[in-house]
Amino acid sequence: MTTADSPYRAEQWTSAVRQRLGLGRLLPLGGPNDGSWIAERAATAVLRDAAAGSGAVLGTLRIAPVDEDGAPDPVVPGHPSALRPGPLRIEAAFSATARRPLPATADALRATLLTAADRRLGLVVEAVDLTVTALLEEEPEPDAEPDADLRAARPDDVAGTAAAGVPGVVSLTHVLGSAVQHTEGHVRVELATSGNHRALDVARAVRAAVAEAVEGPGTVAVLVTAVTDRD
């Protein structure tokens, strides 16, 4: 039975599923016209990798909207729980040695995170807020990041085949549902991208390829659930 609060209950359910899977928020890639999102877990993994040589040791790392209420609606619908495409803020805690002044270390880390967010992912980041949590005697060796659990899926229709053939797509995935979901006039594709390609550029190419492959007018959205070193 449909009730007045069904959309609210659906949002609660999807949010709970995302948290259980450890994806975090679905962050907008690019702007309102790009129709693409990336899981926070995937984005933070890339940022941690970029920060490994900055002289700082990252602790907690979170990516959130600067002003979620003021963000524009996307031109293309994404997942029901995806954030609207507005500027983002990175919030991170870090520790460092006293080999150089902490403000210099913080500046280097901030620049590293901003560059990686833009050039490796395509996130629109407006601010980076950093908090120093500890002063280290020696900088520890960085822990190896475990490779992402892709939950890979094989393409089973023309949209999936078109998406899987785009350079930079490692595989289709089925973390939040089917790898390719069709609704009237809309296709949503879930996938993993290679760390050797900018995630937003891959998503744009996938949208173009799927739009060309699917008959009739419609829209295409892309959800990136993982970024991996695999090709």
C-alpha positions in Angstrom: 0.0 0.0 0.0 1.3 3.5 -0.9 1.2 6.0 1.9 2.0 9.7 2.1 5.4 9.1 3.8 6.5 6.4 1.3 9.2 8.6 -0.3 10.6 9.4 3.2 10.7 5.7 4.0 12.4 4.9 0.7 15.0 7.5 1.4 15.6 6.0 4.9 16.0 2.5 3.3 18.4 3.6 0.6 20.5 5.6 3.1 20.6 2.5 5.4 21.7 0.3 2.5 24.5 2.8 1.5 25.8 2.9 5.1 25.8 -0.9 5.5 27.7 -1.2 2.3 30.2 1.4 3.4 29.7 3.6 0.3 29.1 6.8 2.2 27.4 9.6 0.4 26.9 9.7 -3.4 28.8 12.9 -4.3 28.2 14.9 -7.5 30.9 14.7 -10.2 31.1 17.9 -12.1 28.1 20.2 -12.3 24.3 20.0 -12.7 24.5 19.0 -16.4 26.9 16.1 -15.9 24.5 13.5 -14.5 27.3 11.7 -12.7 28.0 10.7 -9.0 30.7 8.9 -7.1 30.6 7.0 -3.9 32.3 8.9 -1.0 34.3 5.7 -0.2 35.7 5.7 -3.7 36.5 9.4 -3.7 38.2 9.3 -0.3 40.4 6.3 -1.3 41.8 8.4 -4.2 42.4 11.3 -1.9 44.2 9.2 0.6 46.4 7.8 -2.1 47.3 11.3 -3.3 48.1 12.4 0.2 50.5 9.6 0.9 53.5 11.6 -0.2 52.5 15.0 1.3 54.3 14.6 4.6 51.0 14.3 6.5 49.2 11.2 7.8 45.5 11.5 7.2 43.1 10.4 9.9 39.4 10.9 9.4 38.4 12.2 5.9 34.9 13.4 5.0 33.4 15.1 1.9 30.2 17.0 2.3 28.2 19.7 0.5 29.1 23.3 1.3 25.4 24.2 1.2 23.1 21.2 0.4 19.9 23.2 0.6 21.2 25.8 -1.8 22.5 23.4 -4.4 20.7 23.2 -7.8 18.7 20.3 -8.8 20.5 18.0 -11.3 19.4 18.2 -14.9 19.6 14.3 -15.0 18.1 12.3 -12.1 20.5 10.0 -10.3 20.0 7.7 -7.4 17.2 8.8 -5.0 19.8 9.4 -2.2 22.4 11.2 -4.4 23.5 14.7 -3.3 22.5 17.6 -5.5 25.3 18.9 -7.6 26.8 21.8 -5.6 30.2 22.7 -4.3 31.8 20.4 -1.8 34.0 20.7 1.3 36.7 18.3 2.3 37.1 17.9 6.1 40.2 16.0 7.2 42.2 15.4 10.3 46.0 14.7 10.1 49.1 14.2 12.0 52.7 15.1 11.0 56.3 15.3 12.2 58.0 18.6 13.2 60.4 18.3 10.3 58.8 21.4 8.8 56.3 23.9 10.2 52.8 22.6 10.6 51.2 25.4 8.6 53.5 24.5 5.6 52.5 20.8 5.9 48.8 21.8 6.1 49.2 24.0 3.0 50.9 21.2 1.1 48.2 18.7 2.1 45.4 21.2 1.2 46.9 21.7 -2.3 47.3 18.0 -2.8 43.7 17.2 -1.9 42.4 20.0 -4.1 44.5 18.9 -7.1 43.5 15.2 -6.7 39.8 16.0 -6.3 39.9 18.0 -9.5 42.3 16.2 -11.8 41.8 12.6 -10.7 38.1 12.7 -9.9 36.3 15.8 -11.2 34.8 16.9 -7.8 34.0 20.6 -7.5 35.7 21.3 -4.1 35.3 24.8 -2.7 37.1 24.4 0.6 39.4 22.1 2.5 39.2 22.2 6.4 42.1 20.6 8.1 42.6 19.7 11.8 46.0 18.7 13.3 45.5 15.8 15.8 49.0 14.7 16.7 52.7 15.5 16.4 54.7 12.5 15.3 58.2 11.5 16.2 58.7 9.8 12.8 56.4 9.6 9.8 55.1 6.1 9.6 55.1 4.0 6.5 51.8 4.4 4.7 49.5 1.4 4.9 48.6 -0.3 1.6 45.1 0.5 0.7 43.1 -2.7 0.0 41.8 -2.9 -3.5 38.1 -2.0 -3.9 35.5 -4.7 -3.8 34.0 -4.1 -7.2 31.0 -6.4 -7.1 31.6 -6.7 -10.9 28.7 -7.4 -13.2 28.6 -8.5 -16.9 26.7 -6.3 -19.4 23.5 -8.0 -20.5 22.0 -5.4 -22.8 23.1 -2.7 -25.4 23.4 0.0 -22.7 25.7 -2.1 -20.5 27.8 -3.2 -23.5 28.2 0.4 -24.6 29.2 1.5 -21.1 31.6 -1.4 -20.5 33.4 -0.6 -23.8 34.4 3.0 -22.8 38.1 3.5 -22.0 38.6 3.9 -18.3 35.6 1.6 -17.3 37.0 -1.3 -15.4 33.7 -3.1 -15.0 30.0 -2.6 -14.5 29.0 -3.0 -10.8 25.9 -4.0 -8.9 26.4 -2.4 -5.5 23.2 -0.3 -5.3 21.1 -2.5 -7.6 21.4 -3.8 -11.1 24.3 -2.6 -13.1 22.0 -1.0 -15.6 18.6 0.2 -14.6 16.0 1.3 -17.2 13.0 3.5 -16.4 10.8 5.3 -18.9 13.1 7.6 -20.9 16.1 7.2 -18.5 19.0 4.8 -18.0 21.2 4.6 -14.9 24.6 2.8 -15.1 26.7 1.7 -12.2 30.4 1.1 -12.7 34.0 1.2 -11.5 36.6 3.3 -13.2 40.4 3.0 -13.6 42.6 5.3 -11.4 44.5 6.1 -14.6 41.5 8.0 -15.9 39.7 11.0 -14.5 36.4 9.7 -13.2 34.3 12.6 -14.5 35.7 12.2 -18.0 34.9 8.5 -18.0 31.4 9.2 -16.8 30.8 11.7 -19.5 32.0 9.3 -22.1 29.8 6.6 -20.8 26.8 8.8 -20.9 27.5 9.7 -24.5 28.0 6.1 -25.5 24.9 4.8 -23.8 22.8 7.6 -25.2 23.9 6.7 -28.7 23.3 3.0 -28.1 19.8 3.2 -26.7 16.9 3.8 -29.0 14.7 6.8 -28.5 15.3 10.1 -26.6 16.1 9.9 -23.0 18.6 10.7 -20.3 21.6 8.8 -18.8 23.1 8.9 -15.3 26.3 7.3 -14.1 27.2 6.1 -10.6 30.9 5.4 -9.9 31.1 3.0 -7.0 34.8 2.3 -7.1 38.1 3.7 -8.5 40.7 1.0 -8.8 44.2 0.4 -10.2 42.9 -2.4 -12.3 42.6 -1.7 -16.1 
